[in-house]
Amino acid sequence: MNRFRPWTKNLNSKFKSTTSKIQSSLSSSSSSSSSSSSSSSSSSSSSSSSSSSSSTSLSSASSSSSSSSSSSLSSTSSSSKAQDPSTSASFLPNAPPLLASSQKIDRKNKTYNKFPSTNDAPLDVYSIIQNRLLISFLSKTKCELCEKQWDGSVQMNKREGLFVILSFQCSYCKNIIVLNSSPQVPGSKQHDINIRTQIAGHLTGIRHAGLKRISAALNIPPPIEEGRHNKKDRHLLESIKLCATDSMRNAIKQAVSTAKSSDLTVSGDGTWQTRGFASKHGAAALIANGPSPKVVDIDTFSKTCNVCAGASSLLQIGTSESRSKYDQIIKNHQCGKNFDQSSGNMEAVCTLRMFERSETKYGVRYLKYVGDGDAKTFSLLLKKKPYKGVKIEKIEDINHFGKRLKRALKTVKSQCGGMKLSDGKTIGGKGRLTGNVKEET
């Protein structure tokens, strides 16, 4: 188990702080909304211990629940002790020599046996345990009330997404032990496992539909109902925005400290939702150059608004009432459309906006720009001059420069073809320009 701990520590170091910030912001923003809708999607069902074969995501992080469970149950069968090395085949006096693979396994067993069994697994991560195995484990314990070997049934008192409340009832004394599978976020009615699941759906791009498929394949409870999932997305988005803003401010401070100046060198790039410069949505980001480059600003553009598009259907009805409702929707909503130029200009305009607001937002200037070879972006920066009296210097990215050089050479080779040059030879051939140019990334 210990050999997996560096991986879990590395994973937690990346996401633990961000998740805790999101949860803390959700505590204040979603408590009112979740209280009104928490009862709508909670489902309860009972399952006996003989037929319980579905898997339940149980949290090893819920210290309050696990402590109550552990205090109620005392184990009757001691853990199997590690095998004594003196009894293994390699320590027997007349035993044949072990094969290389057997020796490797034997060395691993000796190494694992040295580790203490207490708190060997990280306590802030989740484990998936099948209900049948959970019942099998409980049958090896004693009931705290009647002190008989536990024999009883398990019931699911509540389910909300991947969060469940299980109750274990002793068949002798009817004593009931309740176990929550995930801790509750302080100041909120949401549970940690559901928030993490929702964030994972966005990070992987699978959203709610993908989470349902994964849950079905793993035989675990499905995520929360789609309507509530989308409603919680709005609260989650605001929390993530706060965390992103805080992260970018810290990145600016680190960049200023590294450069020992408020005049920074940044690199930028843009992306679109679809290919071909016909996308309705685009985004761009700036990254501060340094030993550990980090995003310092982002901006997005959209040529459409879903609310406006939906409300336009009211105009087709043609009544005064529908027209009045349309006017009310357009007046009260926050339009998502903020760009009406060509989609190919999104990256350049996004970058210009981030340059123009750098002084008011962070108190810094981006005087050196590492571009990706897009002539539109740097040309717009030179034309608009976001900093009065200061000319921005462009630093060419060697990777993009190499790709453009390769394309130019391939174009020249295709145009020349079999044309002989001044030395009487063609442009291609042995020791000359070839078509098999490897593209390094």
C-alpha angles and dihedrals in degrees: 000000000000093000088065095050097084088057093051092046090051091049093048093047089059100045109017098079093043093048092049090052091050091048093049092051091045089054091069100032104045105036093092096045096043093051091061096048105031093093095051098070103030110112129189128203135161128225129184123232093246095057102032104116101139118105124243125201103234121190122229085188096068097094095174094055096041092049092054090048094049093048090053097050127054118192118241098188118061120227116269108265122237114265114264109246090221090066096050120103094253091061098047111108098231100027118131116249115274123246118250092257092048091050090052091051091046091052091050092051091051090049094049092048090061093062118092114245095221115097091348091142121062108260098210097062132081129249126198111225125181113234092233091058090046091055090047090055093048091052088066093058136075126245111247093221106044095018091222123133104279117259120159148097138287126224132188104229096180140001127193111170109305091342115098137173113217126192124199117202123196111229092215106048099011090234111162126212118194123208127188114207096211137021121252119246107250112256093012140079092227122103128230097238093054093050091049091048092051092049090048090054091057096042092053095038095234096112121186097323092054092047090055091053093048091048091051092049092049092043092234128131114286122249122269118294113289095243093054090041091058092044092053089048090071092055091043091052092055091049092049090049090055091049091047092050091050091048093051092048090053089048090054091050091050092048092050090048092050095046092039087220141079090232104090139187114230137177124212141193138170137215138195133212091236135019128254102053091272096102120132092213133046141165140192135195138197122217125197112232118232144099090308109025114209136180111263101176141007135189135184136203131200130186094195139050120209093207093052091046092050094046092051089072088070090065090061090064090065099207126128090238093055090046091052091049091049092052090050093051093047092048097049102039128084104240115230095204111100104150132061103167131092115302089235090066095056096093094049095046092044091052092048092052092052091050092049094053098042095095096048094039102042108001093242137109128222101220098161121051124194103206133193094227096272103145092197095064099050093039090055091048091052092046099047096038100207090197115051114237093003125105117212115231119221122218114196117231106235094214094055091040090055092050092051091047090052092051091049092051092048089051092051092048093050092048095048095044109158094350112135118232129215092284092056094251132106122251091250133057138076113345092007137081111319132189095230098085113158114225111223117207 
